[in-house]
Structures are given as structure tokens and as C-alpha cells.
Amino acid sequence: MRAEDVGWGANKMVMGKHSGRAAFRARLQELGIVLEGEEAVNAAFARFKDLADKKHDIFDEDLQALVSDEGVTQISEHFRLVAMGAHSETGAMPVARVVLSVGGKEQQADAQGGGPVDATFKAIEQIAKSGTELLLYSVNNITSGTDAQGEVTVRLAKGGRVVNGQGADTDIVTASAKAYLNALNKIHAGLPRSHPQL
């Protein structure tokens, strides 16, 4: 039986942690998403399983963000997030600790900020020393619910170049770090100027 047979649109079909590789691959095909090679499918499926452990229902929008996030991280990962933690509480300055792989070597930094995202960005900058200017920080939910993935866009400028970075995660601070690092990697790779609305 198809979802449409009972009045549901295609995006109403949800997947979860018990969904298998065949169902995952079939759903990607239905969405028109083509992954190059078995290695790409395996990597995307592993990310799907990680997401399914965090989020009860996975919608089409989650799958599209997951594959999109996988694609943007493949640019050139000079800066790669290894681990991070952020903490905030009433009456105390938020703090963050990040561990990055920079050109294959791990580095760690701690920073304080006006919030956990600000502290995370400052910790990343202690390591990257990019000299970029943050032009935009935008958060959107991909689906509804308290376990929804957040999709973050970060726009950085340096030397007349402007790039956008994207990241998605059920933890908005982690999504923010991914987006910031994605933008830094684009700056580092010397990619052409991004149109500000892309």
C-alpha cells in the first residue's frame, strides 16, 4: 500500500531507527536523490542511523538535509569538528570547548561568550585564526517537534569574498559549529564568491 492510497502525501511517510538500508535507499530514490557509489550510500546511511538515535521520526526534509549536509562537508575539510561541548546556566558566562582537526592535526580550545553559540564560534576562531567577519547567522527548523533538526546558515566575509556555510543537527549548537566550519573550509579552499542569497 502506498501513502497516497490513504490520502497522505509522500512527505508524510516517516522513517525511524528500525528502517533498513533498502528502505533508506528506496526513499532517497523517491526523493530524486542520487548518491555516487556504494561508499556514499554507506556513509549517508550511517549518518541516517546516527540521526535516528537522536530523533524518533525522520521526515523527507530530514533526509534532504542529511544528504545536503553530507555533500557540503565533502568540499575540503581542512577544518573538521572532532568533538565539542558547550555549557550555559543562569548567572554564569556560557563556555564552550571544541576539538578540531586542522590539516589532520587535532587542536583544542576553550572560550566564553554571550551564549553557547558565541562561545563555540570564539573557541573555533582561537584555533582557526581566520580573520573573517560574521555577516549572517540564521537558524531554521527542518521539521516540527522538540526533536527537530535545526539548519544553520553562517555567512562569512574575508578580503572581499563572501561565503555561506550550512550545517544541520538536532543540537543547534552543533549545527552552528558545522555551519561555521563549512564556511571556513570554503574560505580556505578558495572557492569562488558565493551569491549572498545562496
C-alpha positions in Angstrom: 0.0 0.0 0.0 1.2 3.5 -0.9 0.9 6.6 1.3 -1.1 8.3 -1.4 -3.7 5.4 -1.3 -4.8 6.5 2.1 -4.6 10.2 1.4 -1.1 11.0 2.7 1.4 13.0 0.6 4.8 11.4 0.1 6.4 13.6 2.7 4.1 12.2 5.4 5.9 8.8 5.3 8.4 8.8 8.2 11.4 6.6 8.8 12.9 5.7 12.1 15.7 3.7 13.7 14.2 0.4 12.6 14.3 1.4 8.9 16.8 -0.6 7.0 19.3 0.1 4.2 16.8 -0.9 1.5 14.1 1.4 2.8 16.6 4.2 3.1 17.9 3.7 -0.4 14.3 3.5 -1.8 13.3 6.7 0.0 16.2 8.6 -1.4 15.3 7.4 -4.9 11.7 8.5 -4.4 13.1 11.9 -3.4 15.2 12.1 -6.5 18.5 11.9 -4.5 21.3 10.1 -6.3 24.4 9.2 -4.3 27.6 8.3 -6.2 28.7 4.8 -5.3 28.2 2.4 -2.5 30.6 4.2 -0.2 28.5 7.4 -0.4 25.3 5.3 0.3 27.0 3.6 3.3 28.2 7.0 4.7 24.8 8.5 4.3 23.1 5.5 5.9 25.5 5.7 8.9 24.5 9.4 9.3 20.8 8.4 9.0 21.2 5.8 11.8 23.0 8.4 14.0 20.1 10.8 13.4 17.6 8.1 14.1 19.2 7.5 17.5 18.5 11.2 18.3 15.2 11.7 16.6 12.1 9.4 16.8 10.7 10.2 13.3 12.7 11.1 10.3 10.9 13.0 7.6 11.8 13.7 4.0 13.1 17.1 4.9 15.5 15.5 7.4 16.8 13.1 4.7 17.3 16.0 2.3 19.2 18.0 5.0 21.3 14.9 5.9 22.4 14.3 2.3 22.9 18.0 1.8 25.0 18.3 4.9 27.0 15.3 3.8 27.6 17.0 0.4 28.7 20.3 1.9 31.2 18.6 4.2 32.9 16.9 1.3 34.3 20.3 0.0 37.7 20.2 1.6 37.8 19.5 5.3 40.9 21.4 6.3 38.9 22.2 9.5 36.9 19.2 10.8 34.9 19.0 14.0 36.2 16.2 16.2 34.3 17.0 19.5 32.7 19.8 21.2 30.8 20.7 24.3 29.0 23.9 25.4 27.5 24.9 28.7 25.3 27.7 29.9 23.4 28.3 33.1 21.6 31.2 34.7 24.0 33.8 36.2 27.2 32.3 34.6 29.1 33.1 31.4 28.5 30.4 28.8 31.6 28.3 27.9 32.5 26.0 25.0 35.2 23.6 24.3 36.0 22.5 20.7 38.4 19.9 19.4 39.2 20.4 15.7 41.3 18.5 13.2 43.2 21.2 11.3 45.1 19.8 8.3 45.0 16.4 10.1 46.3 17.6 13.4 44.0 17.9 16.4 43.8 21.1 18.4 41.6 22.1 21.3 40.4 25.5 22.6 38.0 26.8 25.3 36.2 30.1 25.2 33.5 32.1 26.9 30.8 34.0 25.0 27.4 35.8 25.2 25.7 32.4 24.6 26.8 28.8 23.8 26.9 29.5 20.0 29.0 32.7 20.5 31.4 30.8 22.8 31.6 27.9 20.3 32.5 30.3 17.5 35.1 32.1 19.6 36.7 28.7 20.5 36.8 27.8 16.8 38.4 31.1 16.0 41.1 30.6 18.7 42.2 27.7 16.6 41.4 28.8 13.0 42.5 32.5 13.4 40.6 33.0 10.1 40.3 36.8 10.2 36.8 36.5 8.8 33.8 38.7 9.6 30.5 37.1 10.5 27.8 38.7 8.3 24.8 36.4 9.0 23.7 33.8 11.4 20.4 32.2 10.6 18.5 29.2 12.1 15.6 27.4 10.7 13.9 24.2 11.8 13.7 21.5 9.2 10.7 19.7 10.7 8.4 20.3 13.6 8.7 19.0 17.2 11.1 19.3 20.0 13.5 16.8 18.4 13.5 18.6 15.0 16.8 19.2 13.3 18.0 22.8 13.2 19.5 24.0 9.9 22.0 26.8 10.4 23.4 29.2 7.8 26.5 31.2 8.5 27.8 33.9 6.1 31.5 34.9 6.5 33.5 37.5 4.6 37.2 37.9 4.1 39.1 40.0 1.7 36.1 40.9 -0.4 34.9 37.3 -0.6 31.6 36.2 0.9 30.7 32.5 1.5 27.8 30.7 3.1 28.2 27.7 5.3 25.5 25.3 6.2 25.1 22.7 9.0 22.2 20.6 10.4 21.8 18.7 13.6 19.3 18.1 16.4 21.6 20.1 18.6 21.5 23.7 17.4 25.0 24.5 18.8 26.5 21.5 16.9 24.6 22.6 13.8 26.1 26.1 14.3 29.6 24.7 14.6 29.2 22.6 11.4 27.9 25.7 9.5 30.8 27.9 10.7 33.4 25.2 9.8 31.7 24.6 6.4 32.1 28.4 5.7 35.7 28.4 6.9 36.5 25.4 4.7 35.1 27.3 1.7 37.3 30.3 2.5 40.3 28.0 3.0 39.6 26.2 -0.3 39.5 29.5 -2.1 36.1 28.8 -3.7 34.5 31.4 -5.9 32.5 34.1 -4.3 29.1 32.8 -3.2 26.0 34.8 -4.1 24.7 36.2 -0.7 21.3 34.6 -1.2 22.6 31.1 -1.9 
